[in-house]
Amino acid sequence: MVGDVRVPSWQAMTGEQIRRWTEALDHLATMLPLGAITVIVDGHTPHARTLADRLATALAGVGRPCHRLTDTDPLTDDDIWRADRGPNTVALADGPRWRARPPVESWTVAIWLRTEAPSGGDDHGDDADIVIDLRDPCWPVIRHAAAAIADRHRWYVSESRAFYGPRAETWDTRFGDDLPAYAAAVTDAVLPAGATVLDVGCGTGRALPALRNAVGPTGIVIGADITPEMLAVAQASRRNGDAVLLLADARHLPLADNVLDAVFAAGLITHLPDIPAGLVELARVTRVGGRLVIFHPSGRAAVAARHGRQLGPSETLARDPLHALLAATGWRLESYEDPPHRFLAIATRR
């Protein structure tokens, strides 16, 4: 709960916190489309004005003209903006009033600040162009940017690491109860003894012991993750055993073609910036006949409820879209389960 907590001044933050704010602002400033646009910063938070002020400074730093509007400005201010705006000027507003009445009839970019876990479907992040996690006012993280606005390849790595890195040490405390579910999913995947398997997006390595048991002493287990802190926890917990740990982006794996017998992907697929390209990359490193195990320790409905949203039939992990997506990227869907307690889909490399 944010309450009356304000974003600290630059002087009150550490050097690392300042760098995080600066990096996120730089991403925002460069991802906004060219032309005379309106950007509205909103959210159930007192932080909207601070972020808008700092974004205005960042825009000035990249030479982008900016006209600043606040929730307390009179409505006549947008008439002034209409008269004065240039061909590349950003109208930067904050507050719910501007979201309800955008100041210009041009493309409006909505930035939603998420400061607490969404519940009850009242988080407007689902229809925002950009979503920023600001639960820690010293640590903004871009969690979503519409593809029409920004190339996710440019911000995906830094923002993923910024989100998961600080959570690594407490990740197992929060989700340690999931270990039996991981072990059950690996068992149900029926991986062959002696196989070479990759846990892609392995995090703190919760699946690694089960994978080692499945493939036996002659098998090879690899864990890959994009976040150094997650791999450090996996190493410190000794959960990795004799698994090879790789700091690697799932989109560009440092592996040769056709070297894996199986890929285990827990909670990864929907986080890939380009899901088809990611699945093609996983197919590249997997032998024909090898398996892809897509897993989550909660069913889709349970995950959607936690995030305050409804499931739709066209979502990536719904049965028919997933079947088509896998077929188009080198896989054949063999089995599909989506009960409340887990999601498990198993595909074979064609």
N, C-alpha and C positions, 0 to 999 in steps of 0.2 A: 504494500500500500504506500503510495507516494506521500499523501497528506500534504503538509506544508513544506516538505523538503524542497529546496531549490537547487538548481544546478550551481555548483561552486564556481567562484570566479576563477579566471586563469591563474591568479596568484595563489589560490588555495589548493590547486591540484598538483599532483606529482608530475614529473617529467613524462612518465609513461602514460598517465591519463591525458596530458596535453597532446601527446603524439597520437593517441587513439582518437580524440576529438578532431584533431587536424586531419588525420587520414580519412575519417568518415566524411567530414565537410568537403575535402578535396574531391572525393568520389561524387558527392551530391552536386557540387558546382560543375563538374565536367559531364555529368550524365544528363543534365537538363537539356532539352532540345533547343535548337536555335529558333530565332523568331521572337515576336512579341508574345510572351506567354504569361500566364498567371500561376503562381505557386502558392498553395494554401497549406499551412502547417496547422495540424489539429490533433486532438486526442484528449482523453480524460486525464489531463495533466496540467500542472502550472508551468511546464517546461516549454510550451510551444513558442512563447515570445523569445526566450533565450536562444533556442535553436534557430529561429528565423533571423534574429539579430546576427548571430554568428555566421549563418549562411550568407547573409547580405555582405558581410565582410569578406567571406571567401569568394563570392562572386566578383567583388571589386578587385580581389587579388588576381583573378584570371581575366580582368578587363571586361567583364559583363555588366552593362548598365543595370541598375536595380532601383525600383521605386518601392519604398517600404510602407506597408499599410498595417495597422494594428487593430485589434478588436475594439479599441476605444476611439478610433478615428471616426469622424462623422461620415455619413454616407456620401456627402458631397466630395470627399477625397477621391472616390473612384471616378467622378466626373473630371476632376483635374488630371487624373492619370490618363483617362481616355484622350484628353486634349494634348498631353505632353509626351505620350509614349513614343519611343523610337522603334525602328524595325527589329531591334534585337534586345529590347528592354524587358526585364523580368519584373512583373508586379508581384511582390512578395508579401503575403498577408498571413496573419495568424489569428486563430480563434474560430469558434463555431459560426459566428455571424457571417464571416466571409465564405465559409464552406456552403452555407445556405444561399448566399447571394454573391456569386463570383463577380469580381469587379470588371471583367471584360468578357466579351463574347468570343474569346479565342480558346485555344486548347488549355484546359486547366489541369495542372499537375497537383494531385492531392498527396500530401505527406502525412501519414498517421504515426503518432508516437505511442508506442505500446509500453505502458509503465506498470502493468500487472497482468497476470495470466487472464486471458479472455474467458468469459463465462456468460452463459445465457444468451449467446448470439448477439451481444451488444457491442462487440469489438468491430469497428468499421474498417479494420485493416483489410478485410476481404475485398472491399471495393476501392481501396486506395491504390495509387500508382506506385508509391514507395512506402514501405513500413520500416520503422526504426525501433529497435528494442532499446528502451531507455529506463529499464527497471533499476539499473545503477546509473544515477545521473552523471557520474564521472566516466561512464563507459558506453557511449552510443555504438550500436551495431546495426548496419543495414541488413535486414532479414529478407526483404523482397524489393524488387524493382521490376516494373512491367517491361517485357521484352521490347515493346515499341519505344521505350525511353532509353534503356541502357543495355549494353552488351554485358551480360552477366559474367562473361569470361574476364572482364577487367576488374571486377570487385569480388568475385566469388572466393578466391583463396584468402585474401586478407580478412574479409568479414567472417568467413567460416572459422578461421583461427581465432579471431577476436571474440567470437561467441563461445566456442567450445573450450578454448584454452583456459580461461579463468574457472571453468566448471569442472575441469579434469579431476582435481583432487577430491571433490565431493561427489563425483559421478557414481561411484560404486555405493556410497552411502545412500544415495537417492534411489538407485536402480539395482542394487545387489540382489534383491529378491527375484530378479528375472533369470538368474543362472539356471535353475531347473528347466525353464522354458527354452532357453538356448540349447541345453543338452538334449531335450526332447526333439527339438527341430532337427538337430544334427543326426540323431538316431533315425528319425523318420525319413531323412534324405538318403539313407542307405549308401553311404560313401564306401568305396572299395578299399580294402587294406592295401597299403603300399601306394596310395594315391598321392598326388601333389595337389594341395588345396590352398586357396587364397581366401582369407577373410578380409574383404575389401571394405574399408571404413570400419576397421576393427575396434576403434575407440580404445577403451582400457583393456581389451582382450577378453571379454566375457565368453566368447565362443571358442577361444583357442584351446582350453583343456579338452573340451568335448571333441573338437576336430582332431586333436592328437590321439585321443582314445579311439576314434573311428578309423583312422588310417594306420594306426599301429606304429611300431618303432621303425619300420622300413619306409614309412610315408614321409612326405615333406609338408610342413605347415608354414605358411607365410601370412603375416598380418601387415596390412598396409593402412595408413591413415594420414590425413592431411595436416593433423594438428600435433606438433611435437610434444605438448604437455600430455596428451592422451597416451602416446607411446611411452612416455617416461613413467606414467603410472602403471602401465602394463608391465614394463620392465621391473619396476620396484616391487610390484606385487608378486613377482616370479610366476605370474599366471601364464606367461608366454612359454615357460619351459624351454625347450630347445627350438621354438619357432623362430623364424627369421622375421625381424620387424623392419618395415620399410617406411620412411617418410615419403609419401607419394600421393599424387593427385590421381583419383580414380579415372580421370579423363585421359591421363597420359602415363600409363603404368610402365615402369622400367623393366619390362619382361619381354622375352622373345615371343614370337608367334607360336601358338599350339603347344604350350608347355604345361598347362594346367588340366587336371582331371575334374576339378570342381571349383566353383566360386560360391562363397557364402556371403550374402549381402543383407545385413540386418539394418533396417531403417535408412538405407542409403538411396534407393532408386529415386524417390520423389525429391531428394535434395540435389540431384545432379542438375547443373545449369542447362544441359542439353541432354535430355534423357535418351533419345534415340542414339545420339553419338556415344553416350556412355555405355549403352548396351552393345553397340558395335565394338567398342574397345574391349569390353569383357569377352565378347565372342572371339576377338582377334587372339587373345592369349589362351583360349581354351581349345582343347582338342575336339575334333568331331566325336560326338557321343558323350562329351563331358556334360556336367550338370551345373545349372545355376539355381541356387537356393535363395529365394527372396523371402525374408522373414521380418516379422515384428512381434514383440511379445504381447501385443494387444491387437484385437481385431480393428478393422477400419472404422466401424461405428463408434467404438470406445475412444479411439484417437480423435475422431471428429468431435465427439461430445466434450472432450477435454479442451478443445480449442474453440468451443462455442460455435460450431458450424454444422450444417447438414450435409449428408452424403449426396452426391449426384451420380447418375448413371454413366457420365462421361469421364469421371475421374480416372487418372492413370492406372490405379490398381484395381479398378472394377474389372470383373472377369473379361468381358468382351473387349474393352480397350486394351487391356494387358495382353490378351491373346493376339490381337492384331499387331501391337507394338513389338512383341517378341518375334512374331513371324516375319516382320519387316527388317529385323536386325540380326537374323541368323540363329534364332532359337525356335523351339517348338514347346509350347506349354503342355506339360504332362499331367499335372495335378494342381488343384486350386482349393484352398480352405480359407474361410473367413468367419470363424465363430468368434464370440466375444473375447475369448482368452488368447487368441493369437491370429496372425496372418501368416500363411505359408503357401507359397507357390513354387513349384519345381518345374524347370524347363530343361530341355536337352539341346545341346549344340548340334545344329544340322550341318 
